Amino acid sequence: MELGSSQMTARQIEKLVERSSELKSELVAFVQGARFARRLDARLDEAADRLGFLDEATAIQTIDHFALQHLLADGSTVVERFVAQRRPPLPEDERAMLLGWRDVVEGVFEVQRLDHGAAILHNLLDDLVYRVHSNMGRRALGKLRNGFFVAARVVPLHPDTDAWLVSGNLTTYPPGDGPELAQVAAQTLAVHPQLLCRNPEMLRRAWEMQAEARADFIELFGTDLLVLEPGQAQDQLREYHRHRQEKALAALNDQAAAQTSIGGPSLDELSSLPEEMLSADSVAVVCDETEGLCYYADFGRLDALFADPSLTRDRTHLAQLREYLNDDSVSPMVIRRLVQRHPENVDAVFRALLRKPAFTWERDGEALLHRRKKRHCEHEPLPSVTPVGDRLAELLRTERRHRR
């Protein structure tokens, strides 16, 4: 899928690029002014601590991120402050252009070609193609060659065009670095699946892959939730992942095969529980329709509590439920699972926990979860399975051959 068609003429786009250069210079000066000095210096110090030094490229990227994406105390961004406070006020058209820059795309791009002062870049992360300009002039893109790779941040040039603009630094890599960069891209996708949201086709594919993985789990175990001792849980996970790998090997050209091998994890790595789970009395292995494969320690104790509300007299059981309810890393899904397993006892358990004799789950349950699990409830769910585009999959296969 390609982004970059435009109803504007080439000359109109050229003028926008020229104007963007002037406005970006003003914005950077605003960012580096006294009012933001302390906060910007803190961001630059953090970047230097991560690397052990602060080079020019990192400083540029840090300033750019601070200008466009860093949230101030009131929830606004620096670029919004600039647009609101700039004197004389900007025309509405230019306000729209600057505010559009908050939509930053960070990616690892492969150069497809140069075309009349723009670079046609394929993003390995979201599998989209961007038509990208530079407000540093055509020479800034002139060093690019077909087949090169670029790590860059790009922003929309203007709401009335699908053209994009380099924002910050461009780091170029020769074609031979593609397999190594592909590994970085795959790891980035695994950590940040929200990057798929820009490409509806990739997002759709991710949900389909997750549904298939869940169907395999249910086919193998007859349920989507297992409650086991940690050692047994790892044995069952090994069986599940072996089944998935065998199925993938039977269809090497299927996307699931490419997904199974991202990063090259071994069967032992796939089957290993997080370290903190190994000392638990029990572990719930859940293959949820929305959240995918996940694990919860000491679920068996809570399951026993909901099965027998008289256990509310045991502080250990209530403390475990309170921890689940207050821990931001615990999804509301797992509490809903307990409710679904023992609907006849849920009111008694929560009345004891909350010391509210009038509490009913039907009336008060979801409001409770929204208060205690606000971060989870405010965001659209994302699939836990991360597909890759054909080009990224090809580069990953090359990288694995190099490792052998």
Disulfide bonds with the S-S distance in Angstrom:
none
